[in-house]
């Protein structure tokens, strides 16, 4: 009889503890998507020359972070604009072709070519034809979570971005 009571107590504790945890998908979240045919690196350039690199394979997306209490554009303002972070895009290169050696977030060494794209703050609303990380109209926003309470914003890097900036 005692083991039955312990089982029920354990079950109730497990049930209530899981109810108190936040769903990791139930946040306003930013993603970046590589819609090119190339492996690219997205760098977040802080004030001077400090950069963090994220490698994106073709058709791959990565989370840039999220927040329960801020809208997606408030996240960009508070996380990127406030710190004056410039977003740069590089292609994968070979060591023998004047590639610059970098390490990604996991300390893996890679070689990259010259910077192809660069977007700087502030966050503004420009026409859709101007594709920029800091253009609110360049982001695709979907609703998600219970009762579509959360925003999921995706910024896409396309072949057109790479071609326009190679001229």
C-alpha positions in Angstrom: 0.0 0.0 0.0 2.9 2.4 0.9 4.5 1.7 -2.5 1.2 2.7 -4.3 1.1 6.0 -2.4 4.7 6.7 -3.2 4.0 6.0 -6.9 1.1 8.5 -6.9 3.1 11.1 -5.0 6.0 10.6 -7.5 3.6 10.8 -10.5 2.0 14.0 -9.1 5.4 15.6 -8.5 6.5 14.7 -12.0 3.3 16.1 -13.5 3.4 19.4 -11.7 7.1 20.0 -12.2 6.6 19.5 -16.0 3.7 22.0 -15.9 6.0 24.6 -14.4 8.7 24.4 -17.0 8.6 26.7 -20.0 8.3 25.2 -23.4 11.6 26.1 -25.2 9.7 26.7 -28.4 7.3 29.1 -26.7 9.5 32.2 -27.1 9.9 34.9 -29.7 12.8 33.6 -31.7 15.1 34.8 -34.5 16.4 32.5 -37.2 18.8 33.0 -40.1 18.4 30.8 -43.2 20.9 30.1 -46.0 19.0 29.8 -49.2 22.1 29.8 -51.3 23.9 26.8 -52.9 27.1 27.6 -51.0 28.3 27.1 -47.5 28.4 30.5 -45.9 29.6 32.0 -42.6 27.6 34.6 -40.9 29.7 36.8 -38.6 28.5 39.1 -35.9 31.1 41.9 -35.8 31.2 43.7 -32.5 32.5 47.3 -32.2 36.1 46.7 -33.3 37.2 43.5 -34.9 35.8 40.9 -32.6 33.6 38.4 -34.6 31.7 35.3 -33.9 31.1 33.0 -36.8 28.1 30.7 -37.6 28.6 28.2 -40.4 25.4 27.6 -42.5 25.3 24.8 -45.0 22.9 25.3 -48.0 19.3 25.3 -47.0 20.3 25.3 -43.3 18.8 27.6 -40.7 20.2 28.5 -37.2 18.6 30.2 -34.2 20.0 33.6 -33.3 18.3 33.5 -30.0 15.0 34.4 -28.4 13.2 36.0 -25.5 9.9 35.5 -23.7 9.2 39.1 -23.0 10.4 41.0 -26.1 9.0 41.1 -29.7 11.4 39.9 -32.4 12.2 43.5 -33.4 12.8 44.5 -29.8 15.3 41.5 -29.6 17.1 42.9 -32.7 17.2 46.4 -31.2 18.4 45.2 -27.7 20.7 42.4 -28.8 22.2 43.7 -32.1 21.5 47.4 -32.5 22.3 48.4 -29.0 25.7 46.7 -29.2 26.2 48.1 -32.7 26.7 44.7 -34.2 27.4 44.5 -37.9 26.3 41.3 -39.7 28.8 40.0 -42.3 28.5 37.1 -44.8 31.5 35.1 -46.1 31.9 32.1 -48.4 33.9 29.0 -47.5 37.3 29.2 -49.2 40.4 26.9 -49.5 43.7 27.5 -47.6 45.7 27.7 -50.8 43.5 30.4 -52.4 44.2 33.3 -50.0 41.5 32.2 -47.5 41.6 33.8 -44.1 41.6 31.3 -41.2 38.8 31.6 -38.7 37.3 29.5 -35.9 33.6 29.1 -35.5 31.6 29.0 -32.2 32.9 25.5 -31.5 36.6 26.3 -32.2 36.6 24.5 -35.5 39.1 26.0 -38.0 37.9 27.1 -41.4 39.1 29.3 -44.3 36.8 32.1 -45.6 37.0 34.4 -48.6 36.5 38.2 -48.5 33.4 39.7 -47.0 30.5 39.5 -49.4 27.8 41.3 -47.5 27.6 43.6 -44.6 24.6 45.1 -42.8 24.8 47.7 -40.0 22.3 49.1 -37.6 19.9 50.9 -37.1 16.8 48.8 -37.5 14.5 50.6 -40.0 11.5 50.0 -42.2 12.5 50.2 -45.8 10.8 48.9 -49.0 10.8 45.1 -49.5 13.2 45.6 -52.4 16.0 46.6 -50.0 17.1 43.3 -48.5 18.9 43.9 -45.2 19.2 42.2 -41.8 18.3 45.6 -40.3 15.2 46.1 -42.5 12.0 45.1 -40.7 10.4 44.3 -44.1 13.2 41.7 -44.9 12.1 39.4 -42.1 9.4 36.7 -42.5 7.4 36.5 -39.3 5.1 33.6 -38.4 3.1 33.0 -35.3 3.7 29.9 -33.3 3.1 28.2 -30.0 -0.2 27.8 -28.1 -2.9 30.1 -29.6 -0.2 31.6 -31.9 1.1 33.6 -29.1 4.8 33.6 -30.1 6.7 35.2 -33.0 9.1 33.3 -35.2 11.1 35.6 -37.4 13.4 34.3 -40.2 15.9 36.3 -42.2 16.9 34.6 -45.4 20.2 35.0 -47.3 19.7 34.4 -51.0 21.7 33.9 -54.2 20.5 37.3 -55.2 22.2 38.8 -52.1 25.5 37.2 -53.0 25.4 38.2 -56.7 24.3 41.8 -56.1 27.2 42.4 -53.7 29.9 40.8 -55.9 29.7 43.6 -58.5 
